[in-house]
Amino acid sequence: MFDAHTAGVYVIAVTPFTDTGAIDSYSVDSMVDFYAGCGATGLTLLGMMGEAPKLTHDESIAVVRQVAKRTKLPVVVGVSAPGFAPMAALSRASMDAGAAGVMIAPVPTLKTDDQIVTYYRSVVEAIGPDIPFAIQDYPLSTGVLFTPGVIKRIIEENPSCIMLKHEDWPGLEKITAIRRMISNGGLRQISILCGNGGLFLPEEIGRGGDGAMTGYAFPEMLVSVTELIQQGKRKEAHDLFDAHLPYLRYEQQAGIGLAVRKYVLKKRGAIASDTQRKPMAKLSPEAIVEIEWLLGRMVERTGLKL
């Protein structure tokens, strides 16, 4: 289910391409099976690391339809757009194709609290109040700053808002503030799934996050760390997290992060090609050597098989 009680790990899926840049339908299926096998609770398509702007509308819907047909996991679709018309069209078509809900980031031009609240009010008017949606709070990318008070206003005004995709950095105090509002009865229940590539996952879950929504190439780690923290096994969670951290940090580099992630997903058999559509960043031979060395260290510490 994709609702206000959603928890676990929603993997931000890559978009698989063939070596020539076409949508790779075979790898779409293998990728979905891979994520499900890693214990994912749901999948998020066409996110910022899914190369969504490089797809046509028809390609986007074809991917959503194929994934929804392949899995019983809930599928959330990133539908952020500069205008409301394409956002509404993609939202409705995605729901018709089998999506469970959508995720929407603000446009970068929003500067005040009132502008942000008004924007999401207009979003709901455009896509319809029947489509569940997540706020994507990612100021490092959008430049838009959400205070806990603004998030509260958006949630109160829009019953179809059921999730916060928390991706502020640092943003731990924001999670605490929102959870405190909910526990005090000042705000209805809402799911909080966290991004940031998983870099702060143990702390985010400890502060009240319900899980992760990110695309790390080893989603089974995200699943295990989330479960361990929720079970009160903090040391075990951090021991596992620490073993992944050197490579996790490398994958989060601006510019080449997606190239790194696709390289490793190909290596793990999730996709057949690590091709990106242009414009793109390529891995140098030196970068590949570094990745392989980091993966080797991780395998030694965790026993993972690539």
N, C-alpha and C positions, 0 to 999 in steps of 0.2 A: 504493500500500500504506500502511496505517496500522500501523506497527510501530516497533520501537526504533531504526530507522534513518531514520525519516520526516524529510524536510527540505523546504525551500521555504516557500511561503506558503499557509497555511490561513486563508481569509478568514472572519471572524466575520460571518455574513450577518444583515442586517436581516430582519424579517418584514414583507412588504408587505401593506398593507390598502387597501381601497377608501376613498373619501371618507366612506362610512357606517360604516366600522370592520369590515367583513367581510374575511376572508382573500381576497386578490386573486390568484387562480390564474394569471391571465395574467402578472402581474408576477413571480410566483414563477419562471416559466419565463424571462422576460426578464432577471431578476436573475441567475439561474444562468448564462445565456449570457454576460452582461456580465462576471461574475467569471472565467469560463473564458477569455474573450477577453483579459482582462488578465494572463493567465499564472498564475492560481492553481493550486496543487498539489492543494488539497483545500478543502472547505467545512466550516465549523462552524455548526450550526444551534442555535437556542434557547439562545444564550449570553446573558450579562447584558445585552448591547445588542440582543438579539433579541426583547425583550419577552416572554420565555417565561412569566413568571407570569400574563400577561394572556390566555393561550391555555388552552382546555380540553384535556384529555387527547386527545380525538378530533381536535381541530384540530392539535395538535402532531404526532400520527402522520400525519395527512393531509399536512402540510407535508413531513415527512421522506420519506414515500413518493413524493410528487411530485418532490422534488429528486433522490432516488436514481434515479428512473426517467428523469429528464431528462439526467443527466450520468454519465460514467464516472469522474469524480473521486471519491476517497474522501470519505465524509460522516461527520463526527463530531457527536454530539448531546450538548448539555448536559442532564444529567438530575438536577442537584442538586435536592434537596428536603429539607424539614424531617424527613421520616420515610422509613424504608427501604421501606415498602410501595409508595408512589407512585414512588419511585426505581427499584425493581426492575421495576415494571409498565412504566414508560416505557422503561427500558433494553431489556427483552426485546422489547417491541413495536417499538422503533426498529430493533433488529437484524433482526427479522423483516421490516421494511419496506425493508431494504437498507442500513442504516448499517454502517460499518466499525468503529465503536467509540464510546465515550462519554467525556464529561468530567465530573468531579465535584469540586465545591468543598466544603470542610468547613462544618459548621454553626458559627455564631458562638459557641456555648457552650463550645467546646474551649479550655482554658486551659493545659494542660501537654503536654509531649512525649508522655507515655504515653497521654494521652487522644486525641491526634491519631493516633497509630499504631494504637490500638485501634479508632478510628472507621473507618479505612480497611480494617482487617481485617474489621470488620462489614459494610462496603460490599461487599466481595468475597463474603462469605457470602450477602448479600442478592441481588446481581445474578447471581452465579455466576462461577466462575473461568475460564469460557470467553470472557468478554466483555473485550476489550482496553480499558483505560481510561487516561485522563490525569488526573494530579493538577492541579487548578487552584489555584495558589498566588497568591492575590490579597488580601493582608492589608489593603490600602486599603479594600476592600469588606467582607471577612468579619471583619476584626479578628483573624484567626488567624495566628500567626507560625510559619513553617516554618524551622527551622534546616537546614543541609546534613545534619547527623546524623540528623534526623528523616526527611528525604526518603530518605536511604540506608536507614533501617530499613523504611520503607514498601516501597521497591523490593525489598529482599531478602526480605521476608515474602510478597510478592504477585507471582508471575511474570506475572500479567496486567497489571501496571502497566508501561506501555511508554513513557510520555511525561510530562514535566513541562511544564505550561503556566506559564511563568515570568512573573509579573506583579508581583514585588516592586519597591519603589521607595524608595530605590535598592537594587538587587539584583545589581549586576555582580559583586561578590565572591562571591556565592552561585553564580553560573554557573562562575566560576573554580574554586571549591572542588569542585563536583560533577565538572567535567571532569578535575580533578586526580585525584580518586578513581578515575575510570574509567581514565585513562592509567596509573595506578600499579597497576591490577589489583585495587583494593579495592572496586570496584563494577562490575556488569555494564553493558553499553551501554544507554543510554536516550536517546531523542530529547528535545531541549529546543527548544520553540517559544516565542517571546516576545510579550508583549502590550504593555501600557502605551500603547496607541494608536499604537505605532511611535515614540514620542518618543525612545527611546534605542537604536533599532535598529542603527545602525552600531557602537556600542560593544558591544551585546549579541552581535552576530554575531562581532565581533572577539574576544570573550571565550570563544567556543565555542558560541554558540547556533546551532541548525541552520536557523533561519528565523523567520518571524513567524506568530502567530495573533492577528490583530486585524482590525478592521473599517474601517480608514481608507478614505475614499471614493475614493482613488486607489491601488488595490492594485498597479497596475503599477509605482509607485514602490517599494513594498516589495519586489517581485520584483527590480527592477533593483539596488537598493541591496544586497540580500542577495547577489546574484550578483557584484557588483563587489567587495564586501569579501572574499568567498571567493576571488576571482581575484587578490587582492592589490592591487586598484586603489582604494586608500583615498581618494586625493584626488578621483577621479571620483565615488566613492560619496558623499562629503561634499558635493561641489558640487551634486549632484542633490538630496540630502537637504535642504541649506540652502535651496534654492529652494522647497521645500514647507513648510519649518518654520513660517513665520508662519501659514499656514492650518491646518496640522496642530495647532499649539498652540491655535488657536481652536476647532477641533473637539473638543478634549479638555476643554472646560469642563464642570465638574460641573453637572448639572441640564439644560442645554440641548444637551449634546453630541450626543445622538441626533437631536434636531430639526435640528441643523446638518447632520449626516451624511445624513439622509433628504432634506433640501432639496437637497443637492448631488447625491445619487444620482438624484433625480428630474430635476434639471437635465441630468444626463449621459445620461438615457434608460434607466437601469437599472430604474426602477420608475415607475409611472404617477402615484402619489400619495405625498406625504410624510406622510400621516396616521399618527398614533400612537393607540393605545388609551389611554383614561383610566385612571389619572391620567397627565398628560403636561405637558410644558412647551412653550410656543409661542414662536416667534420674533417679536420686535417688528420694526416697520418699520426701526428703527435698526440692529438686528442684521443684517437682510437687506442693508442698504447696506454694512455692514462686510464681510460675507461676499463680496459681489460685488466689492468693491474688492480684497480679498485674492486672490480667484480671478483677477482681472485681472492682478495683479502676477505670480502664478505662471505664467500663460499667457505673459506677456512673457518670463519668464526660461527657460521650458522648451520653449515651442513647442507645448504640449499643446492639443488641441482639446476643448472641453467638449461 
